[in-house]
Amino acid sequence: MDEQNFHHTLRKIRWSIDCDDLERATEATLRMMLRRPNDQQLLDALLDQLNRIIASATKGNELAQPAAVRQAAVRCVALLQSAKQGRLSRSEADRQRRKRRWRQAIAAAVTLLLALAVTAALASQPL
């Protein structure tokens, strides 16, 4: 999501007058921002926060008061801004993926060397 679309969406959310529209717009924006597989954990946590925000705005009433909707909208904007800051850039995610693969390769090599050493030690012992 580019910066211009992000700010346009924030303006739209900030001026929401209905909790349902607020929830749909915020959830759609979160899903658009955090659509990569390594963003799933952050997305799940932020969707939980969104559900709590909407629940606190309605507090058991189907129709929320305008002040509660405005407060929820402000909290949703803050949520989206934290999502934007919390997600890894593509280059950072690639760097983490390469590090993880490197550690896996090293672990596999060490395991193989240990297996060869044990096999050699067992083969050199007389029966």
N, C-alpha and C positions, 0 to 999 in steps of 0.2 A: 504494500500500500504506500503510495507516494505521499509526500508531506502535504501537498495541497488537498488531496482527498481526505487525509487524516484530519486536518483542521476543519474541513467542510463537515465531516461527520461529527466532530466534537461540537460544532455550532448547532447542528441539528439535534443532537442529544441534549445539549445544554438547555434548549428551548422546548423540550418535550413537555406535553401537558397531560399525557396518559401513561400510566405505568406499563401497560402492555406494549405500546410503541417504544417506550424507553428500553424495556427488556429486550425486545426483538432487535432493535438497532444496535444496542450494546453487544448482544451476543453475536450478531452477524459480523460486527467489526472485530471482535475478539477472534472469531473463527477465521476471518480473512487475514488478520495480522499473524496469527499463530497456527499456520496450516502445515508447517513442516513436522515430520515425525518427532524430532528432538524437542519440539515445543509443547508436546502433549501434556506433560506434567504441569507446566506453567498454565496452560489453557484450562485444565481441569480445576486447578486451585482458583483461578480467576472466575471461572463460571460458578463455583461454589460461593465466592464472595458476591457475585452478581445476584445470585438467588437470595442471599441474606439481605442485600440492599433492598431488593424489591419486596421481600417479606416484611421488612421493617417499615417500608413506606405504606403498605396496605394494612398491616397489623390486624389481619383477620377480616377487614372490610374489603369488599370487592372493589369499591371505588375509593381511591386515596384522595386526601385533601390536597389542594393545589400547593400548599407550602411543603407538604411531605413529598410530593412529586418533584418539586424544585430541588429539595435537599437530596433526594435520591439521584437526580440528574447530575448534581454537582459531584456526588460520590462516584457515579458511573464515569464521569469525565476523568476524575482522579485515578480510577481503576484502569482506564484505557491508557492514560499517560504512564502509569507504572508498568503496564504490559509492554509498552513501547520501549521503556528503559530496561526491562527485565529480560527481554529476549536477546539471544545471541545474534550477532550479525552472521551473514553467510560465511564469511572468511573465518570468524571465530569458531563456528560450528564445524567447518571443514578441518580446522586445526585440531579441535578436540577429537574428531573422528580419526584423524591420522595418528594422534597420540595413542588412542585406544587400540587401534590396529597394531601399532608398533609394540605396545605392551603385551598384546595377545601373542604376537609372533615371538617375542622374547620368552614368554612363559612356555610356549610350545617347544622352543629350542632347548630350554633348560630341562623340561620334562623328558625330551628325547635323549639328551645327554645323560641324565640320571638313569634312564632305563638301559642305555648302552653300557654304562659303568657297572650297574648291578648285574647285567647279563654277563659281562666280561669277568667280573669277580666270581660269579657262580661257576662259570665255565673253567676257570683256572683252578678251582678247588678239586682235590682228588675225591673220588667216590668211596 
